[in-house]
Amino acid sequence: MNVFGIGLPELAVIAAIGLLVFGPKRLPELGKTLGRTLKGFQSASSEFEKEFRSAIATTDLASADLPPTSVEPEPTAQVLDSTSQPDDSSDARPAA
């Protein structure tokens, strides 16, 4: 049994320390609280996933109804490769 990278011996040590720290009366109460908290996180996570999937599906349906638009590329700056030299005519200085 390997839960989150923690094996059975590690779980036994954690349980023993919990028993020593919290005592036998509070340990079941803490276990119930932890279980309820994890269940709440799980339900919130599944709710978020449902909302996310419905939003994606709604967006996909809405974009399917729109006519296709043409996207023109934006002009880009001229890039010089290593073999070409920049035009230095504007930087030319008269010889002294």
C-alpha positions as CSV (number, residue, x, y, z in Angstrom):
1,M,0.0,0.0,0.0
2,N,1.5,3.3,-1.1
3,V,-0.5,6.5,-0.6
4,F,1.2,9.7,-1.7
5,G,4.6,8.1,-1.5
6,I,4.0,7.0,2.1
7,G,4.2,3.3,2.8
8,L,2.6,1.2,5.5
9,P,5.5,1.6,8.0
10,E,5.4,5.4,7.7
11,L,1.6,5.5,8.2
12,A,2.0,3.3,11.3
13,V,4.6,5.8,12.7
14,I,2.4,8.7,12.0
15,A,-0.6,7.0,13.6
16,A,1.5,6.2,16.7
17,I,2.6,9.8,17.0
18,G,-0.9,11.0,16.6
19,L,-2.1,8.6,19.3
20,L,0.5,9.9,21.7
21,V,-0.1,13.5,21.0
22,F,-3.9,13.6,20.8
23,G,-4.8,10.6,23.0
24,P,-7.2,7.8,22.2
25,K,-10.4,9.8,22.9
26,R,-9.6,12.7,20.4
27,L,-8.0,10.6,17.7
28,P,-11.3,9.2,16.2
29,E,-12.8,12.7,16.3
30,L,-9.8,14.1,14.4
31,G,-10.1,11.3,11.9
32,K,-13.7,12.1,11.2
33,T,-12.9,15.8,10.9
34,L,-10.1,15.0,8.5
35,G,-12.4,12.7,6.4
36,R,-15.1,15.4,6.2
37,T,-12.5,18.0,5.1
38,L,-11.1,15.7,2.4
39,K,-14.6,14.9,1.2
40,G,-15.4,18.7,1.0
41,F,-12.2,19.3,-1.0
42,Q,-13.2,16.4,-3.3
43,S,-16.7,17.7,-3.9
44,A,-15.4,21.2,-4.5
45,S,-12.9,19.9,-6.9
46,S,-15.5,17.9,-8.9
47,E,-17.8,20.9,-8.9
48,F,-15.0,23.1,-10.3
49,E,-14.3,20.5,-12.9
50,K,-18.0,20.4,-14.0
51,E,-18.1,24.2,-14.2
52,F,-14.9,24.3,-16.2
53,R,-16.1,21.6,-18.6
54,S,-19.4,23.3,-19.2
55,A,-17.7,26.7,-19.8
56,I,-15.4,25.1,-22.3
57,A,-18.3,23.3,-24.0
58,T,-20.3,26.6,-24.1
59,T,-17.3,28.4,-25.6
60,D,-16.8,25.7,-28.2
61,L,-20.5,25.9,-29.2
62,A,-20.4,29.7,-29.4
63,S,-17.3,29.7,-31.6
64,A,-18.8,27.1,-33.9
65,D,-21.7,29.4,-34.7
66,L,-19.4,32.3,-35.8
67,P,-18.2,32.5,-39.4
68,P,-14.5,32.0,-39.8
69,T,-12.5,35.2,-39.8
70,S,-9.3,35.7,-41.7
71,V,-6.3,36.6,-39.5
72,E,-3.6,38.6,-41.2
73,P,-0.1,38.3,-39.8
74,E,1.3,41.4,-38.2
75,P,4.3,42.9,-39.9
76,T,7.5,41.9,-38.3
77,A,10.9,43.7,-38.1
78,Q,13.5,42.7,-40.6
79,V,15.9,40.3,-39.2
80,L,19.5,40.2,-40.4
81,D,21.2,36.9,-40.7
82,S,24.9,36.5,-39.9
83,T,26.0,36.7,-43.5
84,S,24.3,40.0,-44.4
85,Q,25.7,43.3,-43.3
86,P,23.5,46.3,-42.2
87,D,23.3,49.3,-44.5
88,D,25.7,51.8,-43.0
89,S,25.0,54.5,-45.6
90,S,23.2,56.6,-43.0
91,D,26.0,56.2,-40.5
92,A,28.8,57.1,-43.0
93,R,31.1,59.7,-41.6
94,P,33.2,61.9,-43.9
95,A,36.9,61.0,-43.8
96,A,39.0,63.5,-41.7
